[in-house]
Amino acid sequence: MSYRKTGNSLSDWIEHFLMKRAEIYITTFLKKPLREKWLLIRIIMLLFMVRFLLFVLPFKHFSKLLGKPADKHSEDAPNPDPAYTATVSRYISNCSRLVPWDSKCLAQAAAGKMMMRKKGIPATVFFGVKKGDGNEKIKAHAWLSVGPEIVLGGDVAGEYSPISRFA
């Protein structure tokens, strides 16, 4: 599958660029072992399902999928499978940028929590808030932690004050 630049317009260039990127993603996917292909497909389907449920369910019902509200987080619980945790969190981060729907921090943390639960890995979803800049009054963020390690959403989690957690 090869695409050549056929015109000089910006739209032709954008189309060529997007088709080339799609070709790279598909080729990369096809080169992966079957186990990783299934993992990627499950993650994409889970991100879609989580996004759909966030759209149709009130949060009080959606939160039941995350587990029970927890008073504290057990940081001393070891991660039984760090390789799986790292792979799933990397794939969720990457897939959430590529899917055509919005999969921000809450969708990623929820999908990660569900993937960890399926494997029997204890994980905690945190919700935090901070004061916004300028006209924004408050900002919210969600992240996923396995033991002492933040595996999803950790790049800015330190800026937020945790207000709730689900284990």
MOTA-V360755 format. One line per field, one symbol per residue. ss: DSSP state (H for helix, E for strand, C for the rest). psi: psi as a letter, one per 20 degrees, with the letter a starting at -180 (. if undefined). burial: b if it has 24 or more other ideal C-beta (glycine too) atoms within 12 Angstrom, else e. A space follows every 10 residues. Layout:
ss = ???
psi = ???
burial = ???
This chain:
ss = CCCCCCCCCH HHHHHHHHHH HHHHHHHHHH HCCHHHHHHH HHHHHHHHHH HHHHHHCCHH HHHHHHCCEC CCCCCCCCCC CHHHHHHHHH HHHHHHHHCC CCCCHHHHHH HHHHHHHHHC CCCEEEEEEE ECCCCCCEEE EEEEEECCEE EECCCCHHHC EEEEEEC
psi = oppqohrjrg hggggggghg gggggggggh iqqgghgggg gggghggggg gghhhhqqhh hhhhhiaqpq hrpniipqoh mhgggggghg hggghhhhqi rombgggggg ggghggghik ppqppqprqr prpdipgqqq qqrppocipo hpjihjhiiq ppiqqp.
burial = eeeeeeeeee eeeeeeeeee eeeeeeeeee eeeeeeeebb eebbebbbbb bebbeeeeee ebbebbbeee eebeeeeebe eeebbebbbe bbbbbbeebe eebbbbbbbb bbbbbbbeee bbbbbbbbee eeeeeeeeeb bbbbbbbebb bbbbeebeeb ebebbbb
